[in-house]
Amino acid sequence: MAVKTIAGIAAGSLTFNGYLSIIKCIDSGAVFVATITNISGGVYQVTVDPQ
């Protein structure tokens, strides 16, 4: 799943358990917001919530 900033700039990708369910929801028109909650080296912890 590609991740973009609010400005539309590519920021990386997300992989997590259940990401296919999120993709199905996005394909159906749902909008989600991802928030970085922790950064440790190159590992980012993110929460993904419906908007």
C-alpha distance matrix in Angstrom:
0.0 3.8 6.5 10.0 13.4 15.7 17.3 14.3 14.2 11.2 11.0 8.6 5.3 5.3 6.7 9.6 12.1 11.5 7.8 8.9 11.4 9.3 7.7 11.4 12.6 10.7 12.0 15.3 15.4 14.6 13.6 12.3 13.1 11.8 14.9 15.4 18.3 19.2 18.9 20.6 20.7 17.2 15.9 14.6 15.0 13.1 14.2 12.2 14.9 15.7 17.3
3.8 0.0 3.8 6.7 10.4 13.0 14.1 11.0 10.5 7.4 7.8 6.0 4.4 6.6 9.3 12.4 15.4 15.0 11.3 12.6 14.8 12.2 10.5 14.2 14.9 12.1 13.6 16.9 16.3 15.7 13.9 12.7 12.9 11.6 14.4 14.8 18.2 19.0 18.3 20.3 20.0 16.5 15.8 14.4 15.5 13.6 15.0 13.3 15.9 16.6 17.5
6.5 3.8 0.0 3.8 6.9 9.8 11.3 8.9 8.5 6.0 5.4 5.2 5.1 6.8 10.4 13.1 16.3 16.1 12.6 14.6 16.1 12.9 12.2 15.8 15.6 12.8 15.0 17.9 16.5 15.4 12.8 11.1 10.3 8.8 11.2 11.8 15.4 16.4 15.9 18.4 18.4 15.2 14.6 12.5 13.6 11.4 12.9 11.5 14.0 15.1 15.4
10.0 6.7 3.8 0.0 3.8 6.6 7.6 5.2 5.2 4.4 5.0 7.2 8.5 10.6 14.2 16.8 19.9 19.5 16.0 17.9 19.0 15.6 14.7 18.1 17.4 14.2 16.4 19.0 17.0 16.1 13.1 11.9 10.6 9.9 11.9 12.8 16.6 17.8 17.3 20.1 20.0 17.1 16.9 14.6 15.8 13.5 14.9 13.4 15.4 16.0 15.4
13.4 10.4 6.9 3.8 0.0 3.8 5.2 5.1 5.2 6.5 6.2 9.5 11.4 13.0 16.7 18.9 22.1 21.8 18.7 20.8 21.5 17.9 17.6 20.8 19.6 16.5 19.0 21.2 18.7 17.4 14.0 12.6 10.4 9.8 10.8 11.7 15.5 17.0 16.6 19.7 19.8 17.5 17.4 14.8 16.0 13.7 14.9 14.0 15.5 16.3 15.1
15.7 13.0 9.8 6.6 3.8 0.0 3.8 5.4 7.5 9.7 10.0 13.1 14.6 15.8 19.4 21.2 24.1 23.4 20.3 22.3 22.4 18.7 18.5 21.3 19.5 16.4 19.0 20.6 17.6 16.4 12.8 12.0 9.8 10.6 11.6 13.5 16.9 19.0 19.2 22.6 23.0 20.9 20.6 17.6 18.3 15.6 16.0 14.6 15.3 15.4 13.4
17.3 14.1 11.3 7.6 5.2 3.8 0.0 3.8 5.7 9.1 10.4 13.8 15.9 17.9 21.6 23.8 26.9 26.2 22.9 24.6 25.1 21.5 20.8 23.6 22.1 18.7 20.8 22.7 19.7 19.1 15.7 15.4 13.6 14.1 15.1 16.4 20.0 21.6 21.2 24.4 24.3 22.1 22.4 19.8 21.0 18.6 19.5 18.2 19.0 18.9 16.9
14.3 11.0 8.9 5.2 5.1 5.4 3.8 0.0 3.8 6.5 8.8 11.6 13.5 15.7 19.3 21.8 24.8 24.0 20.5 21.9 22.8 19.3 18.1 20.9 20.0 16.4 18.1 20.4 17.8 17.6 14.5 14.4 13.3 13.7 15.5 16.7 20.5 22.0 21.4 24.3 24.1 21.4 21.6 19.3 20.6 18.2 19.1 17.4 18.6 18.4 16.9
14.2 10.5 8.5 5.2 5.2 7.5 5.7 3.8 0.0 3.8 6.2 9.4 12.1 14.9 18.5 21.4 24.7 24.5 21.0 22.6 24.0 20.6 19.4 22.6 22.1 18.6 20.3 23.0 20.7 20.3 17.3 16.5 15.0 14.5 15.8 16.1 19.9 20.7 19.6 22.2 21.4 18.7 19.5 17.6 19.6 17.8 19.4 18.3 20.1 20.6 19.5
11.2 7.4 6.0 4.4 6.5 9.7 9.1 6.5 3.8 0.0 3.8 5.9 8.6 11.8 15.3 18.5 21.8 21.9 18.3 19.9 21.8 18.7 17.3 20.8 20.8 17.5 19.1 22.1 20.4 19.9 17.2 16.1 14.9 13.7 15.3 15.2 19.0 19.5 18.0 20.3 19.4 16.2 17.0 15.5 17.6 16.1 18.1 17.1 19.4 20.2 19.8
11.0 7.8 5.4 5.0 6.2 10.0 10.4 8.8 6.2 3.8 0.0 3.8 7.0 9.8 13.4 16.4 20.0 20.5 17.2 19.5 21.2 18.1 17.5 21.2 21.0 18.1 20.2 23.1 21.5 20.3 17.4 15.5 13.7 11.7 12.6 11.9 15.6 15.8 14.2 16.5 15.8 12.8 13.4 11.8 14.2 13.0 15.5 15.1 17.9 19.3 19.2
8.6 6.0 5.2 7.2 9.5 13.1 13.8 11.6 9.4 5.9 3.8 0.0 3.8 7.1 10.3 13.6 17.3 18.1 14.8 17.1 19.3 16.7 15.9 19.7 20.0 17.5 19.4 22.6 21.6 20.4 18.0 15.9 14.6 12.2 13.5 12.5 15.8 15.7 14.0 15.7 14.8 11.3 11.6 10.7 13.1 12.4 15.1 14.8 18.0 19.6 20.2
5.3 4.4 5.1 8.5 11.4 14.6 15.9 13.5 12.1 8.6 7.0 3.8 0.0 3.8 6.8 10.2 13.7 14.5 11.2 13.4 15.8 13.5 12.8 16.6 17.3 15.1 17.0 20.1 19.7 18.4 16.5 14.4 13.7 11.3 13.3 12.6 15.7 15.8 14.7 16.2 15.8 12.3 11.5 10.6 12.2 11.2 13.5 12.9 16.2 17.9 19.1
5.3 6.6 6.8 10.6 13.0 15.8 17.9 15.7 14.9 11.8 9.8 7.1 3.8 0.0 3.8 6.7 10.2 11.1 8.2 11.1 13.2 11.0 11.2 14.9 15.4 14.0 16.3 19.1 18.9 17.1 15.4 12.8 12.4 9.7 11.8 11.3 13.8 14.2 13.9 15.4 15.8 12.6 10.7 9.4 9.9 8.7 10.7 10.2 13.7 15.7 17.5
6.7 9.3 10.4 14.2 16.7 19.4 21.6 19.3 18.5 15.3 13.4 10.3 6.8 3.8 0.0 3.8 7.1 8.7 6.5 9.3 11.8 10.7 11.1 14.4 15.5 15.0 16.9 19.5 20.0 18.3 17.3 14.8 14.9 12.3 14.3 13.8 15.5 15.7 15.5 16.4 16.9 13.9 11.5 11.0 10.9 10.3 11.9 11.5 14.9 17.0 19.4
9.6 12.4 13.1 16.8 18.9 21.2 23.8 21.8 21.4 18.5 16.4 13.6 10.2 6.7 3.8 0.0 3.8 6.1 5.6 9.0 10.5 10.1 11.6 14.3 15.2 15.4 17.6 19.7 20.4 18.2 17.5 14.7 15.0 12.5 14.3 13.9 14.9 15.3 15.9 16.8 18.0 15.5 12.4 11.6 10.3 9.8 10.6 10.5 13.7 16.1 19.0
12.1 15.4 16.3 19.9 22.1 24.1 26.9 24.8 24.7 21.8 20.0 17.3 13.7 10.2 7.1 3.8 0.0 3.8 5.7 8.2 9.2 10.0 11.9 13.8 14.8 16.0 17.9 19.5 20.7 18.5 18.6 16.1 17.0 15.0 16.8 16.9 17.3 18.0 19.0 19.7 21.2 18.9 15.7 14.9 13.1 12.5 12.4 12.0 14.6 16.6 20.0
11.5 15.0 16.1 19.5 21.8 23.4 26.2 24.0 24.5 21.9 20.5 18.1 14.5 11.1 8.7 6.1 3.8 0.0 3.8 5.4 5.5 6.9 9.1 10.3 11.3 13.0 14.7 16.0 17.5 15.4 16.0 14.1 15.7 14.5 17.0 17.9 18.7 20.0 21.3 22.5 24.0 21.5 18.4 17.1 15.2 13.7 12.7 11.3 13.1 14.4 17.9
7.8 11.3 12.6 16.0 18.7 20.3 22.9 20.5 21.0 18.3 17.2 14.8 11.2 8.2 6.5 5.6 5.7 3.8 0.0 3.8 5.4 5.1 6.3 8.8 9.9 10.6 12.4 14.3 15.5 13.7 13.9 12.0 13.7 12.5 15.4 16.3 17.9 19.2 20.1 21.6 22.7 19.9 17.2 15.7 14.4 12.5 12.1 10.1 12.3 13.4 16.5
8.9 12.6 14.6 17.9 20.8 22.3 24.6 21.9 22.6 19.9 19.5 17.1 13.4 11.1 9.3 9.0 8.2 5.4 3.8 0.0 3.8 5.4 5.0 6.3 8.7 9.8 10.5 12.5 14.5 13.5 14.5 13.6 16.0 15.5 18.7 19.9 21.6 23.0 23.8 25.2 26.1 23.1 20.6 19.4 18.2 16.2 15.6 13.2 14.8 15.0 18.0
11.4 14.8 16.1 19.0 21.5 22.4 25.1 22.8 24.0 21.8 21.2 19.3 15.8 13.2 11.8 10.5 9.2 5.5 5.4 3.8 0.0 3.8 5.4 5.2 6.4 8.8 9.9 10.8 12.8 11.3 12.9 12.2 15.0 15.1 18.3 20.1 21.5 23.4 24.7 26.5 27.9 25.1 22.3 20.6 18.8 16.4 14.9 12.1 12.8 12.6 15.8
9.3 12.2 12.9 15.6 17.9 18.7 21.5 19.3 20.6 18.7 18.1 16.7 13.5 11.0 10.7 10.1 10.0 6.9 5.1 5.4 3.8 0.0 3.8 5.4 5.1 6.2 8.6 9.8 10.7 8.7 9.6 8.6 11.3 11.7 15.1 17.1 18.9 21.1 22.4 24.5 25.9 23.2 20.5 18.4 16.7 13.9 12.4 9.2 9.9 9.7 12.6
7.7 10.5 12.2 14.7 17.6 18.5 20.8 18.1 19.4 17.3 17.5 15.9 12.8 11.2 11.1 11.6 11.9 9.1 6.3 5.0 5.4 3.8 0.0 3.8 5.4 5.0 6.1 8.6 9.9 9.2 10.2 10.2 13.0 13.4 17.1 19.0 21.2 23.1 24.0 26.0 26.9 23.8 21.6 19.7 18.7 16.0 15.1 11.9 12.9 12.3 14.6
11.4 14.2 15.8 18.1 20.8 21.3 23.6 20.9 22.6 20.8 21.2 19.7 16.6 14.9 14.4 14.3 13.8 10.3 8.8 6.3 5.2 5.4 3.8 0.0 3.8 5.5 5.1 6.3 8.9 8.9 11.2 12.0 15.3 16.3 20.0 22.1 24.2 26.3 27.4 29.4 30.5 27.5 25.1 23.2 21.9 19.1 17.7 14.3 14.5 13.1 15.5
12.6 14.9 15.6 17.4 19.6 19.5 22.1 20.0 22.1 20.8 21.0 20.0 17.3 15.4 15.5 15.2 14.8 11.3 9.9 8.7 6.4 5.1 5.4 3.8 0.0 3.8 5.4 5.0 6.5 5.4 8.1 9.2 12.8 14.5 18.1 20.7 22.7 25.2 26.7 29.1 30.5 27.7 25.3 22.9 21.2 18.0 16.1 12.4 11.8 9.8 12.0
10.7 12.1 12.8 14.2 16.5 16.4 18.7 16.4 18.6 17.5 18.1 17.5 15.1 14.0 15.0 15.4 16.0 13.0 10.6 9.8 8.8 6.2 5.0 5.5 3.8 0.0 3.8 5.3 5.1 4.7 6.2 7.8 11.2 13.0 16.8 19.4 21.9 24.4 25.5 28.1 29.2 26.2 24.2 21.7 20.6 17.3 15.8 12.1 11.9 9.9 11.3
12.0 13.6 15.0 16.4 19.0 19.0 20.8 18.1 20.3 19.1 20.2 19.4 17.0 16.3 16.9 17.6 17.9 14.7 12.4 10.5 9.9 8.6 6.1 5.1 5.4 3.8 0.0 3.8 5.5 7.3 9.5 11.5 14.9 16.6 20.4 22.9 25.5 27.8 28.7 31.1 31.9 28.7 26.8 24.7 23.8 20.7 19.4 15.8 15.6 13.5 14.7
15.3 16.9 17.9 19.0 21.2 20.6 22.7 20.4 23.0 22.1 23.1 22.6 20.1 19.1 19.5 19.7 19.5 16.0 14.3 12.5 10.8 9.8 8.6 6.3 5.0 5.3 3.8 0.0 3.8 6.0 9.3 11.9 15.6 17.9 21.6 24.5 26.7 29.4 30.7 33.2 34.4 31.4 29.3 26.9 25.6 22.3 20.4 16.6 15.6 12.8 14.0
15.4 16.3 16.5 17.0 18.7 17.6 19.7 17.8 20.7 20.4 21.5 21.6 19.7 18.9 20.0 20.4 20.7 17.5 15.5 14.5 12.8 10.7 9.9 8.9 6.5 5.1 5.5 3.8 0.0 3.8 6.5 9.9 13.4 16.2 19.7 22.8 25.3 28.1 29.5 32.3 33.5 30.6 28.7 26.0 24.8 21.2 19.3 15.6 14.2 11.1 11.3
14.6 15.7 15.4 16.1 17.4 16.4 19.1 17.6 20.3 19.9 20.3 20.4 18.4 17.1 18.3 18.2 18.5 15.4 13.7 13.5 11.3 8.7 9.2 8.9 5.4 4.7 7.3 6.0 3.8 0.0 3.8 6.7 10.3 13.2 16.6 19.9 22.0 25.1 26.7 29.6 31.1 28.5 26.3 23.4 21.8 18.2 16.0 12.2 10.5 7.3 8.0
13.6 13.9 12.8 13.1 14.0 12.8 15.7 14.5 17.3 17.2 17.4 18.0 16.5 15.4 17.3 17.5 18.6 16.0 13.9 14.5 12.9 9.6 10.2 11.2 8.1 6.2 9.5 9.3 6.5 3.8 0.0 3.8 7.0 10.2 13.5 16.9 19.3 22.3 23.9 27.0 28.5 26.0 24.0 20.9 19.5 15.8 13.8 10.2 8.7 5.9 5.6
12.3 12.7 11.1 11.9 12.6 12.0 15.4 14.4 16.5 16.1 15.5 15.9 14.4 12.8 14.8 14.7 16.1 14.1 12.0 13.6 12.2 8.6 10.2 12.0 9.2 7.8 11.5 11.9 9.9 6.7 3.8 0.0 3.8 6.6 10.0 13.3 15.6 18.6 20.3 23.5 25.1 22.8 20.6 17.4 15.8 12.1 10.0 6.5 5.4 4.3 5.0
13.1 12.9 10.3 10.6 10.4 9.8 13.6 13.3 15.0 14.9 13.7 14.6 13.7 12.4 14.9 15.0 17.0 15.7 13.7 16.0 15.0 11.3 13.0 15.3 12.8 11.2 14.9 15.6 13.4 10.3 7.0 3.8 0.0 3.8 6.5 10.1 12.5 15.7 17.4 20.8 22.5 20.6 18.5 15.0 13.6 9.9 8.2 5.7 5.4 6.2 5.9
11.8 11.6 8.8 9.9 9.8 10.6 14.1 13.7 14.5 13.7 11.7 12.2 11.3 9.7 12.3 12.5 15.0 14.5 12.5 15.5 15.1 11.7 13.4 16.3 14.5 13.0 16.6 17.9 16.2 13.2 10.2 6.6 3.8 0.0 3.8 6.7 9.4 12.2 13.8 17.1 18.8 16.9 14.7 11.2 9.9 6.2 5.5 4.4 6.5 8.8 9.5
14.9 14.4 11.2 11.9 10.8 11.6 15.1 15.5 15.8 15.3 12.6 13.5 13.3 11.8 14.3 14.3 16.8 17.0 15.4 18.7 18.3 15.1 17.1 20.0 18.1 16.8 20.4 21.6 19.7 16.6 13.5 10.0 6.5 3.8 0.0 3.8 6.1 9.3 11.3 14.9 17.0 15.8 13.7 9.9 8.5 5.4 5.3 6.5 8.3 11.3 11.5
15.4 14.8 11.8 12.8 11.7 13.5 16.4 16.7 16.1 15.2 11.9 12.5 12.6 11.3 13.8 13.9 16.9 17.9 16.3 19.9 20.1 17.1 19.0 22.1 20.7 19.4 22.9 24.5 22.8 19.9 16.9 13.3 10.1 6.7 3.8 0.0 3.8 5.9 7.5 11.1 13.3 12.4 10.4 6.6 5.8 4.4 6.6 9.0 11.6 14.8 15.3
18.3 18.2 15.4 16.6 15.5 16.9 20.0 20.5 19.9 19.0 15.6 15.8 15.7 13.8 15.5 14.9 17.3 18.7 17.9 21.6 21.5 18.9 21.2 24.2 22.7 21.9 25.5 26.7 25.3 22.0 19.3 15.6 12.5 9.4 6.1 3.8 0.0 3.8 7.1 10.4 13.4 13.4 10.9 7.5 5.5 5.5 6.9 10.3 12.6 16.1 17.0
19.2 19.0 16.4 17.8 17.0 19.0 21.6 22.0 20.7 19.5 15.8 15.7 15.8 14.2 15.7 15.3 18.0 20.0 19.2 23.0 23.4 21.1 23.1 26.3 25.2 24.4 27.8 29.4 28.1 25.1 22.3 18.6 15.7 12.2 9.3 5.9 3.8 0.0 3.8 6.7 9.9 10.6 8.3 5.8 5.0 7.2 9.8 13.2 15.9 19.5 20.5
18.9 18.3 15.9 17.3 16.6 19.2 21.2 21.4 19.6 18.0 14.2 14.0 14.7 13.9 15.5 15.9 19.0 21.3 20.1 23.8 24.7 22.4 24.0 27.4 26.7 25.5 28.7 30.7 29.5 26.7 23.9 20.3 17.4 13.8 11.3 7.5 7.1 3.8 0.0 3.8 6.4 7.2 5.9 4.6 6.3 9.0 12.4 15.4 18.5 21.9 22.8
20.6 20.3 18.4 20.1 19.7 22.6 24.4 24.3 22.2 20.3 16.5 15.7 16.2 15.4 16.4 16.8 19.7 22.5 21.6 25.2 26.5 24.5 26.0 29.4 29.1 28.1 31.1 33.2 32.3 29.6 27.0 23.5 20.8 17.1 14.9 11.1 10.4 6.7 3.8 0.0 3.8 6.0 5.2 6.4 8.4 11.8 15.2 18.2 21.5 25.0 26.2
20.7 20.0 18.4 20.0 19.8 23.0 24.3 24.1 21.4 19.4 15.8 14.8 15.8 15.8 16.9 18.0 21.2 24.0 22.7 26.1 27.9 25.9 26.9 30.5 30.5 29.2 31.9 34.4 33.5 31.1 28.5 25.1 22.5 18.8 17.0 13.3 13.4 9.9 6.4 3.8 0.0 3.8 5.6 8.0 11.0 14.1 17.7 20.4 23.9 27.2 28.2
17.2 16.5 15.2 17.1 17.5 20.9 22.1 21.4 18.7 16.2 12.8 11.3 12.3 12.6 13.9 15.5 18.9 21.5 19.9 23.1 25.1 23.2 23.8 27.5 27.7 26.2 28.7 31.4 30.6 28.5 26.0 22.8 20.6 16.9 15.8 12.4 13.4 10.6 7.2 6.0 3.8 0.0 3.8 6.5 10.1 12.7 16.4 18.6 22.2 25.3 26.4
15.9 15.8 14.6 16.9 17.4 20.6 22.4 21.6 19.5 17.0 13.4 11.6 11.5 10.7 11.5 12.4 15.7 18.4 17.2 20.6 22.3 20.5 21.6 25.1 25.3 24.2 26.8 29.3 28.7 26.3 24.0 20.6 18.5 14.7 13.7 10.4 10.9 8.3 5.9 5.2 5.6 3.8 0.0 3.8 6.7 9.7 13.4 15.7 19.4 22.6 24.1
14.6 14.4 12.5 14.6 14.8 17.6 19.8 19.3 17.6 15.5 11.8 10.7 10.6 9.4 11.0 11.6 14.9 17.1 15.7 19.4 20.6 18.4 19.7 23.2 22.9 21.7 24.7 26.9 26.0 23.4 20.9 17.4 15.0 11.2 9.9 6.6 7.5 5.8 4.6 6.4 8.0 6.5 3.8 0.0 3.8 6.2 10.0 12.5 16.0 19.3 20.6
15.0 15.5 13.6 15.8 16.0 18.3 21.0 20.6 19.6 17.6 14.2 13.1 12.2 9.9 10.9 10.3 13.1 15.2 14.4 18.2 18.8 16.7 18.7 21.9 21.2 20.6 23.8 25.6 24.8 21.8 19.5 15.8 13.6 9.9 8.5 5.8 5.5 5.0 6.3 8.4 11.0 10.1 6.7 3.8 0.0 3.8 7.0 10.1 13.4 17.0 18.6
13.1 13.6 11.4 13.5 13.7 15.6 18.6 18.2 17.8 16.1 13.0 12.4 11.2 8.7 10.3 9.8 12.5 13.7 12.5 16.2 16.4 13.9 16.0 19.1 18.0 17.3 20.7 22.3 21.2 18.2 15.8 12.1 9.9 6.2 5.4 4.4 5.5 7.2 9.0 11.8 14.1 12.7 9.7 6.2 3.8 0.0 3.8 6.5 9.8 13.3 14.9
14.2 15.0 12.9 14.9 14.9 16.0 19.5 19.1 19.4 18.1 15.5 15.1 13.5 10.7 11.9 10.6 12.4 12.7 12.1 15.6 14.9 12.4 15.1 17.7 16.1 15.8 19.4 20.4 19.3 16.0 13.8 10.0 8.2 5.5 5.3 6.6 6.9 9.8 12.4 15.2 17.7 16.4 13.4 10.0 7.0 3.8 0.0 3.8 6.5 10.2 12.1
12.2 13.3 11.5 13.4 14.0 14.6 18.2 17.4 18.3 17.1 15.1 14.8 12.9 10.2 11.5 10.5 12.0 11.3 10.1 13.2 12.1 9.2 11.9 14.3 12.4 12.1 15.8 16.6 15.6 12.2 10.2 6.5 5.7 4.4 6.5 9.0 10.3 13.2 15.4 18.2 20.4 18.6 15.7 12.5 10.1 6.5 3.8 0.0 3.8 7.0 9.3
14.9 15.9 14.0 15.4 15.5 15.3 19.0 18.6 20.1 19.4 17.9 18.0 16.2 13.7 14.9 13.7 14.6 13.1 12.3 14.8 12.8 9.9 12.9 14.5 11.8 11.9 15.6 15.6 14.2 10.5 8.7 5.4 5.4 6.5 8.3 11.6 12.6 15.9 18.5 21.5 23.9 22.2 19.4 16.0 13.4 9.8 6.5 3.8 0.0 3.8 6.3
15.7 16.6 15.1 16.0 16.3 15.4 18.9 18.4 20.6 20.2 19.3 19.6 17.9 15.7 17.0 16.1 16.6 14.4 13.4 15.0 12.6 9.7 12.3 13.1 9.8 9.9 13.5 12.8 11.1 7.3 5.9 4.3 6.2 8.8 11.3 14.8 16.1 19.5 21.9 25.0 27.2 25.3 22.6 19.3 17.0 13.3 10.2 7.0 3.8 0.0 3.8
17.3 17.5 15.4 15.4 15.1 13.4 16.9 16.9 19.5 19.8 19.2 20.2 19.1 17.5 19.4 19.0 20.0 17.9 16.5 18.0 15.8 12.6 14.6 15.5 12.0 11.3 14.7 14.0 11.3 8.0 5.6 5.0 5.9 9.5 11.5 15.3 17.0 20.5 22.8 26.2 28.2 26.4 24.1 20.6 18.6 14.9 12.1 9.3 6.3 3.8 0.0
